[in-house]
Amino acid sequence: MNKKDPKFYSRYEKTRIISARTLQIAEGSPVLVKHPKSATPLEIAEAEWNAGLIPIDIKKKEQC
């Protein structure tokens, strides 16, 4: 399974990634998808997640 595949992450990791990206967008980071002007930072971050474009990665611990 590809690490960037949304199914690779748990729901908690997904929430953390989207919330971090939402904060970045709200603070003025460039947006990676086309969106209507009325879209909120959360809607934009979710669109980026669905497109697989969020530039955030998580390092997972190796399971023993």
C-alpha positions in Angstrom: 0.0 0.0 0.0 1.3 3.5 -0.9 2.1 5.7 2.1 0.3 8.6 0.5 -2.9 6.6 0.1 -5.6 8.0 2.4 -6.4 4.4 3.5 -2.9 4.0 4.9 -3.7 6.5 7.8 -5.9 5.9 10.9 -8.8 8.2 11.4 -6.8 10.0 14.1 -3.9 10.6 11.8 -6.2 11.8 9.1 -7.8 14.2 11.5 -4.4 15.5 12.7 -3.1 16.0 9.1 -6.3 17.8 7.9 -6.4 20.0 11.0 -2.7 20.9 10.6 -3.2 21.7 6.9 -6.3 23.8 7.7 -4.3 25.9 10.1 -1.6 26.4 7.4 -4.1 27.5 4.8 -5.8 29.8 7.3 -2.4 31.5 7.9 -1.8 32.1 4.2 0.0 29.0 2.8 -0.5 28.4 -0.9 -3.5 26.3 -1.8 -2.9 23.2 -3.9 -6.4 22.7 -5.4 -8.8 24.9 -7.2 -11.7 26.1 -5.0 -14.5 28.6 -4.9 -13.7 31.9 -3.1 -16.4 31.0 -0.5 -14.6 27.8 0.6 -13.4 27.6 4.2 -9.8 26.5 5.0 -11.3 23.2 6.3 -13.1 22.6 3.0 -9.9 23.3 1.1 -7.8 21.0 3.3 -10.4 18.2 2.8 -10.3 18.7 -0.9 -6.5 18.5 -0.8 -6.8 15.3 1.2 -9.2 13.7 -1.3 -6.8 14.7 -4.1 -3.8 13.2 -2.2 -2.0 16.5 -2.3 -1.4 17.4 1.4 2.3 17.9 1.8 2.4 16.5 5.4 3.7 13.0 6.3 3.7 11.0 9.5 6.5 8.8 10.7 5.1 5.7 12.3 6.9 3.6 14.9 7.8 0.1 13.8 5.6 -2.5 15.4 7.5 -5.3 17.2 
